Amino acid sequence: MWVKILFIIIFFAATIYIGFYCRKRAKSSSDFVLGGRTIGPWLSAFAYGTSYFSAVIFIGYAGSFGWAFGISAFWIGLGNAFIGSLLPWKILGKKTRIMTQHLESSTMPDFFSKRFNSKALKIAASIIIFIFLIPYTAALYNGLSYLFNVTFSASVPYWAWVLIISVITGLYVILGGIMSTSINSFIQGIIMLIGIILVVIFALNLNGGLMESLEKLATEGGWEYTSLFGPDPIHLLFVVLLTSFGCWGLPQMIGKFYSIKDEKQIGKGSLISTIFAVIVAGGCYFIGGFGRIFSDTKSSTIIPEMISKLPVVIVAIVLVLVLAASMSTLSGLVHTSAATVTFDLIDINKNVDEKKKLNLLKIFVVVFIIISALMAIFQVYGPERYTKDIASLMGISWGAISGAFIGPFFYGLYWKKTTKASVWASFGVGVGLAILSLIISFSGATIELRSAHCLWFSMGDSIYMGVLAMLLSFIIVPIVSSFTKAPENVDELFSCYNKD
């Protein structure tokens, strides 16, 4: 017990120290949100990766999807690396950095407002972000609870861990803003890399190594769980698409391109980010694929049960790993939400004193953390009918936000003829499908398309509906734009791409 506690105390102390260290770098609202657009490729890439992968991935998705798909869950990690990390940096990174600087935009809602000349779009996007990031944040706390309850034998109640993590994360975000978040993410990312490699090695050795683990999985689970595409390739495909393409429209991910030092750093950042994702996401889903040889029942406690069997020092490192993953993601979500509410939803005047802007940003950091923490506690202690598992919470959040934003943001960067009306249409479809999925899920209704051996689509499943929302966003935007009027200043907006 003391080894685990010692590792956690050292980790918490380091994160708080970095917050104080970066305090001088966050004296203005611009510094707090963008770091003066001077963050290098290593910090940006690690911030992107650690915002991407959290306890939701390590505990929730790796466990539940590893159980469902076996070794083929590794495809999810590869999809996250090449579709969710490499391609966004290559396709969105440079143009995002150039156009947001040209528009003097610091948030995604502000981008929509200035790109399509609509203050109403900014308000709508802000509301979507604030509402639908909360379930994702609650899922982070939920994932941590499973691990800590197993490794500490529930000696510390779940709500106490929520309180501790909330206070420490809020403290270093408030103190140092984006720079503190980025430096902490870099350190937390290194911990994640070391931790996941150790978990894979030691967990496989518990059953005699890789080949022996595969043989045991085939014997206890069935040969299909050791096959290339697993027992349910259609469901696997939808999970890959949601978790990989989803980050193309998430403000906490895209925001990393706003603050990078310059567009020349994009190439280096893309390489670092992809390698990070291959190791972390690939390792998580790979070891999760062996979940059936560590647990008799499907649940979100599969990975914690696996970890509890490892040597105590490895368990302590993994505790810090999951804390690091979750706190880095949480800080990114909190930072994004606070900036969105301050600058977009209440639309604070540019002439307002910088001190007041900073204070408002910090107040909304606290507000968002409190709301998310309360939802996380309700998630565990509330009526079972109104709570969702980790995978569902993340599916709801990613499906709604990315389903609303992915098409408008992509076309807004690349296509002059993208119109304001098409953005509204995408917003409506993304949010509408997320709400419809929740209603169907809570009602207990079954609306599915299936064959004798395969489920092709389920309207009550947030993963299927999230992928549908993103696909429709890409389709709806060009269709609606073809018969509605584009902004009048579009040539001036795209002139930024012509500059050296």
C-alpha positions in Angstrom: 0.0 0.0 0.0 2.7 2.5 0.9 4.5 1.9 -2.5 1.3 2.9 -4.3 0.7 5.9 -2.1 4.3 7.1 -2.5 4.1 6.9 -6.3 0.8 8.8 -6.3 2.1 11.5 -4.0 5.2 12.1 -6.1 3.1 12.4 -9.2 0.7 14.9 -7.6 3.5 17.0 -6.3 5.2 17.1 -9.7 2.0 18.3 -11.5 1.3 21.0 -8.9 4.9 22.2 -9.1 4.6 22.5 -12.9 1.5 24.6 -12.4 3.4 27.0 -10.2 6.3 27.0 -12.6 4.1 28.0 -15.5 2.3 30.7 -13.6 4.4 33.5 -15.1 3.6 32.2 -18.6 -0.2 32.7 -18.2 -0.6 36.4 -17.4 -3.1 37.1 -20.2 -6.2 35.3 -21.5 -4.4 34.6 -24.8 -1.5 33.0 -22.9 -3.9 31.0 -20.8 -5.8 29.6 -23.8 -3.1 29.5 -26.6 0.3 29.9 -24.8 1.1 32.7 -27.2 1.0 30.1 -30.1 4.5 29.2 -29.2 4.2 25.5 -28.1 6.7 23.2 -29.9 5.9 19.9 -31.7 6.9 17.6 -28.8 4.6 19.3 -26.3 1.8 19.6 -28.9 2.1 16.0 -30.0 2.1 14.7 -26.4 -0.8 17.0 -25.5 -2.7 15.6 -28.4 -2.0 12.0 -27.5 -2.7 12.4 -23.8 -6.0 14.2 -24.5 -6.9 11.3 -26.8 -6.1 8.4 -24.5 -7.4 8.4 -21.0 -8.9 6.0 -18.4 -11.8 5.7 -20.7 -9.5 4.0 -23.2 -7.4 2.1 -20.8 -10.1 0.8 -18.4 -13.4 1.1 -20.3 -12.7 0.5 -24.0 -9.7 -1.8 -23.7 -11.6 -4.0 -21.2 -15.0 -4.1 -22.8 -13.9 -4.3 -26.4 -11.0 -6.6 -25.7 -13.6 -9.0 -24.2 -15.9 -8.5 -27.2 -13.3 -8.8 -30.0 -10.3 -10.6 -28.5 -7.0 -9.9 -30.2 -8.7 -8.2 -33.1 -9.3 -5.2 -30.8 -5.7 -4.3 -31.7 -7.2 -2.9 -35.0 -8.8 -0.1 -32.8 -5.4 0.9 -31.6 -4.0 1.0 -35.2 -7.0 3.0 -36.3 -6.5 5.5 -33.5 -2.8 5.8 -34.5 -3.1 6.3 -38.3 -6.7 7.6 -38.8 -7.1 9.4 -35.5 -3.5 10.8 -35.1 -1.5 10.8 -38.3 -4.2 11.9 -40.7 -5.6 14.8 -38.6 -2.1 16.2 -38.3 -1.5 15.9 -42.0 -4.9 17.0 -43.3 -6.1 19.4 -40.6 -3.0 20.6 -38.8 -1.4 23.1 -41.1 -4.6 24.7 -42.4 -6.1 24.9 -38.9 -3.0 26.7 -37.6 -2.9 29.2 -40.6 -6.6 30.0 -40.8 -7.2 30.3 -37.0 -4.3 32.7 -36.7 -5.6 34.7 -39.7 -9.1 34.9 -38.1 -7.6 35.5 -34.7 -9.7 32.6 -33.5 -8.9 30.8 -30.2 -11.7 28.3 -30.0 -13.7 26.1 -32.4 -17.0 28.1 -31.9 -15.1 31.3 -32.6 -13.8 29.7 -35.8 -17.4 28.9 -36.9 -18.5 32.4 -36.0 -15.7 34.2 -38.0 -15.6 31.7 -40.9 -19.3 31.8 -41.5 -20.0 35.3 -40.2 -22.6 34.2 -37.6 -22.6 34.9 -33.9 -25.5 32.5 -33.5 -23.3 29.6 -34.7 -20.8 30.5 -32.0 -23.4 30.3 -29.3 -24.9 27.1 -30.5 -21.4 25.4 -30.8 -20.5 26.6 -27.3 -23.7 25.0 -25.9 -23.0 21.7 -27.7 -19.4 21.6 -26.4 -20.3 22.5 -22.8 -23.2 20.0 -22.5 -21.7 17.0 -24.3 -18.1 17.2 -22.9 -19.6 16.6 -19.4 -20.5 12.9 -20.0 -17.0 12.3 -21.3 -15.4 13.9 -18.2 -17.7 11.8 -16.0 -16.4 8.7 -17.9 -12.9 9.6 -16.9 -13.7 9.6 -13.2 -15.7 6.4 -13.7 -12.7 4.6 -15.2 -10.5 5.7 -12.4 -13.0 4.4 -9.8 -12.8 0.8 -11.1 -9.0 0.8 -10.9 -8.7 2.4 -7.5 -11.4 0.3 -5.9 -9.6 -2.9 -7.0 -6.0 -1.8 -6.1 -6.9 -0.1 -2.8 -9.7 -2.6 -1.9 -12.2 0.2 -1.7 -10.4 1.5 1.4 -10.8 5.0 0.0 -14.4 5.8 -1.3 -14.9 6.6 -5.0 -16.2 10.2 -4.2 -12.9 10.9 -2.3 -10.8 10.0 -5.4 -13.1 12.3 -7.5 -12.5 15.1 -5.1 -8.7 14.7 -5.0 -8.3 14.5 -8.8 -10.7 17.4 -9.3 -8.8 19.7 -6.9 -5.3 18.9 -8.2 -6.3 19.1 -11.9 -8.1 22.3 -11.4 -5.2 23.7 -9.5 -2.5 23.2 -12.2 -4.9 24.3 -15.0 -5.8 27.5 -13.1 -2.2 28.3 -12.2 -0.5 27.7 -15.6 -3.2 27.5 -18.3 -2.3 25.8 -21.6 1.4 25.8 -20.9 1.0 24.0 -17.6 -1.4 21.6 -19.3 1.1 20.9 -22.2 4.1 20.4 -20.0 2.2 18.1 -17.6 0.8 16.2 -20.6 4.4 15.7 -21.9 5.5 14.2 -18.6 2.2 12.2 -18.2 2.7 10.9 -21.8 6.1 9.5 -20.9 4.6 7.8 -17.9 1.9 6.3 -20.1 4.5 5.0 -22.6 6.6 3.3 -19.9 3.5 2.0 -18.1 1.7 0.4 -21.0 4.9 -1.4 -22.2 5.4 -2.8 -18.7 1.8 -3.9 -18.4 1.9 -5.8 -21.7 5.2 -7.6 -20.8 4.2 -8.6 -17.3 0.6 -9.4 -18.0 1.6 -11.8 -20.8 4.2 -13.4 -18.6 1.6 -14.3 -16.1 0.4 -16.9 -18.5 3.8 -18.0 -19.9 4.3 -15.4 -22.6 2.6 -14.5 -25.9 2.1 -17.9 -27.5 1.0 -19.5 -24.3 -1.5 -16.6 -23.7 -2.9 -17.0 -27.2 -3.3 -20.8 -26.7 -5.1 -20.2 -23.4 -7.4 -17.5 -24.9 -8.3 -19.9 -27.8 -9.0 -22.7 -25.3 -11.1 -20.6 -22.8 -12.7 -18.1 -25.1 -12.8 -19.8 -28.5 -10.6 -19.7 -31.6 -12.5 -16.7 -33.0 -11.0 -14.5 -30.2 -7.5 -15.1 -31.6 -8.5 -14.5 -35.2 -7.5 -11.5 -37.3 -11.0 -9.8 -37.4 -12.5 -11.4 -34.3 -16.1 -12.7 -33.8 -17.9 -9.5 -34.7 -16.1 -7.6 -37.5 -19.0 -5.2 -38.3 -19.1 -3.9 -34.7 -15.3 -3.7 -34.6 -15.4 -1.5 -37.7 -17.9 0.9 -36.1 -15.7 1.2 -33.0 -12.6 1.9 -35.1 -14.5 4.6 -37.0 -15.9 6.3 -34.0 -12.7 6.3 -31.9 -10.5 7.3 -34.9 -12.5 9.7 -37.0 -14.2 11.1 -33.9 -11.3 13.2 -32.9 -11.4 15.1 -36.2 -14.3 17.1 -34.9 -13.4 17.4 -31.1 -12.4 20.9 -30.0 -10.1 19.6 -27.3 -8.1 17.7 -30.0 -8.2 20.3 -32.8 -7.3 23.0 -30.3 -3.7 21.5 -30.2 -3.1 22.8 -33.7 -4.1 26.3 -32.8 -1.2 26.7 -30.3 1.6 25.0 -32.1 4.6 27.3 -32.8 4.3 27.3 -36.6 3.0 25.2 -39.4 6.5 24.0 -40.2 6.4 21.9 -36.9 3.3 19.9 -38.1 5.4 17.2 -39.8 7.4 16.5 -36.7 4.4 16.6 -34.5 2.5 14.1 -36.7 5.3 11.6 -36.5 5.6 11.9 -32.7 1.8 11.7 -32.2 1.5 8.6 -34.4 4.3 6.7 -32.6 2.8 7.6 -29.3 -0.6 6.3 -30.4 0.8 3.1 -31.8 2.4 2.3 -28.4 -0.3 3.5 -26.0 -3.5 2.7 -27.9 -2.1 -0.4 -29.6 -0.8 -1.7 -26.3 -4.0 -1.0 -24.4 -6.3 -2.8 -26.9 -3.8 -5.6 -27.5 -3.6 -6.5 -23.8 -7.3 -5.9 -23.4 -7.8 -8.7 -26.0 -6.6 -11.2 -23.4 -9.3 -10.1 -20.9 -11.1 -13.5 -21.1 -8.2 -15.3 -19.5 -8.2 -12.9 -16.6 -11.9 -12.6 -15.9 -15.0 -14.8 -16.1 -17.5 -12.0 -16.8 -17.6 -9.0 -19.1 -17.3 -5.8 -17.2 -15.2 -2.6 -16.9 -13.2 -4.2 -14.1 -11.3 -6.6 -16.5 -8.2 -4.5 -16.8 -8.1 -3.6 -13.1 -8.4 -7.3 -12.2 -5.6 -8.1 -14.6 -3.4 -5.3 -13.2 -4.1 -6.4 -9.6 -2.2 -9.7 -10.3 1.0 -7.9 -11.3 4.0 -7.1 -9.0 3.3 -4.2 -6.6 5.8 -1.8 -8.2 4.1 -2.4 -11.6 0.7 -1.8 -10.1 2.0 1.5 -8.6 3.3 2.6 -12.0 0.0 1.6 -13.6 -1.9 3.6 -11.1 0.2 6.7 -12.0 -0.3 5.8 -15.7 -4.1 5.9 -15.4 -4.0 9.0 -13.3 -1.7 10.7 -15.8 -3.9 9.6 -18.7 -7.0 10.8 -17.0 -5.7 14.1 -15.6 -4.2 15.1 -19.0 -7.5 14.4 -20.7 -9.4 16.1 -18.0 -7.2 19.2 -18.1 -7.7 19.4 -21.8 -11.5 19.1 -21.5 -11.6 21.7 -18.7 -9.4 24.1 -20.5 -11.5 23.8 -23.7 -14.8 24.2 -21.9 -13.7 27.2 -19.8 -12.4 29.0 -22.9 -15.5 28.2 -24.9 -17.9 29.6 -22.2 -15.8 32.7 -21.5 -15.1 33.8 -25.0 -17.9 32.3 -27.0 -21.0 31.7 -24.9 -21.0 34.8 -22.8 -19.0 36.6 -25.6 -16.8 38.7 -23.3 -15.9 42.0 -24.8 -12.4 42.5 -26.2 -12.1 45.7 -24.2 -12.6 44.0 -20.9 -9.6 44.2 -18.6 -7.3 41.2 -18.9 -7.4 40.5 -15.2 -11.2 40.1 -15.4 -10.9 37.8 -18.5 -8.4 35.6 -16.6 -10.6 35.5 -13.5 -13.6 34.4 -15.6 -11.6 31.7 -17.3 -10.5 30.3 -13.9 -14.0 30.6 -12.5 -15.4 28.5 -15.4 -12.6 25.9 -14.9 -13.9 25.4 -11.4 -17.6 25.4 -12.6 -16.9 22.7 -15.2 -15.0 20.5 -12.8 -17.7 20.7 -10.2 -20.5 19.8 -12.7 -18.4 16.9 -14.1 -17.5 15.6 -10.7 -21.1 15.7 -9.5 -22.2 13.8 -12.7 -19.4 11.3 -12.1 -20.6 10.7 -8.5 -24.2 10.3 -9.8 -23.0 7.9 -12.4 -21.8 5.5 -9.7 -24.4 6.1 -6.9 -27.5 7.1 -8.9 -30.3 4.9 -10.0 -29.1 2.2 -12.4 -31.7 3.1 -15.0 -30.2 6.5 -15.6 -26.5 5.6 -15.6 -24.4 4.3 -18.5 -21.2 2.3 -18.8 -17.9 4.0 -19.8 -18.1 3.0 -23.4 -21.6 4.5 -23.8 -20.7 7.8 -22.1 -17.8 8.3 -24.4 -19.9 7.3 -27.5 -22.6 9.8 -26.5 -20.0 12.6 -26.1 -17.9 11.9 -29.2 -20.9 11.1 -31.4 -22.8 14.4 -30.6 -19.8 16.8 -30.8 -17.9 15.3 -33.7 -21.2 14.4 -35.5 -22.1 18.1 -35.3 -18.6 19.6 -36.1 -16.6 17.2 -38.2 -18.1 18.1 -41.6 -18.4 21.9 -41.1 -14.9 22.2 -39.8 -13.3 20.1 -42.5 -15.1 21.8 -45.4 -14.7 25.2 -43.7 -11.0 24.8 -44.0 -10.9 23.5 -47.5 -14.0 24.6 -49.5 -14.9 28.2 -50.2 -18.5 27.3 -51.0 -19.3 25.9 -47.5 -22.3 27.8 -46.2 -23.7 28.8 -42.8 -27.0 26.8 -43.5 -24.9 23.6 -44.0 -23.3 24.1 -40.6 -26.7 24.5 -38.9 -27.9 21.3 -40.7 -24.8 19.4 -39.4 -25.3 20.7 -35.9 -28.9 19.5 -35.9 -28.1 16.1 -37.2 -25.2 15.4 -34.8 -27.1 16.5 -31.7 -30.4 15.1 -32.8 -29.0 11.6 -33.4 -27.2 11.6 -30.0 -30.5 12.5 -28.2 -32.5 10.0 -30.3 -30.0 7.3 -29.3 -30.3 8.2 -25.6 -34.1 8.1 -25.8 -34.2 4.7 -27.4 -31.6 3.4 -25.0 -33.5 4.6 -21.9 -36.8 3.4 -23.3 -35.5 -0.2 -23.6 -36.7 -0.4 -27.2 -34.8 -2.5 -29.7 -34.4 -1.0 -33.1 -31.8 -3.0 -34.9 -30.7 -4.2 -38.3 -29.2 -7.7 -38.0 -28.8 -11.0 -39.8 -28.7 -14.5 -38.3 -25.1 -14.1 -37.2 -24.3 -10.4 -37.3 -25.6 -7.1 -35.9 -25.3 -4.5 -38.6 -26.7 -1.5 -36.9 -28.4 -0.5 -33.6 -30.2 2.8 -33.0 -29.9 2.4 -29.3 -26.2 2.1 -29.4 -24.3 5.4 -29.1 -21.3 4.0 -31.1 -23.4 3.1 -34.2 -25.3 6.4 -34.0 -22.1 8.4 -33.5 -20.6 6.9 -36.7 -23.8 7.6 -38.6 -23.8 11.2 -37.4 -20.2 11.8 -38.6 -20.9 10.2 -41.9 -24.1 12.3 -42.4 -22.1 15.4 -41.5 -19.7 14.9 -44.3 -22.6 14.3 -46.7 -25.0 17.0 -45.6 -22.6 19.9 -45.7 -21.8 19.8 -49.4 -25.5 19.0 -50.3 -26.9 21.9 -48.3 -24.1 24.2 -49.4 -24.9 23.5 -53.1 -28.2 25.4 -52.9 -27.5 28.0 -50.2 -25.5 31.2 -50.2 -21.8 31.2 -49.2 -20.3 34.0 -47.0 -19.5 37.2 -49.0 -15.9 37.6 -47.6 -14.8 34.0 -48.4 -12.0 35.1 -50.8 -10.4 37.2 -48.1 -10.7 34.4 -45.6 -8.8 32.0 -47.8 -6.2 34.5 -48.8 -4.2 33.4 -45.7 -3.2 30.2 -47.5 -1.4 32.2 -50.2 1.0 33.8 -47.9 4.5 32.5 -47.5 
